[in-house]
């Protein structure tokens, strides 16, 4: 993901974390937070993070969270996105009982 390390000018760092059932991983491109509304203001990292935190606290399912977030980003903009805007969230679901 991202530029090859030869082009980045520095070594890549590897981070490891143990995930448990119920954990979510969220990846996104800068086009998501840099999407601009009709007033020219960016959607912004703070608004993006707040949206995700509130949806998670409300126990929204990952697909619904992303659906609503994407609509919020697109609805705040009067024109097409100017950059790629990619969001990926996956969740380790509990096995059915």
Buried (B, 14 or more C-beta within 10 A) or exposed (E): EEEEEEEEEEEEEEEEEEEEEEEEEBEBBEBBBBBBBEEEEBBBEEBBEEBBEEBBEEEBEBEEBBEEBEEBBEEBBEEEBEEEBEBEBEBEEEEEE
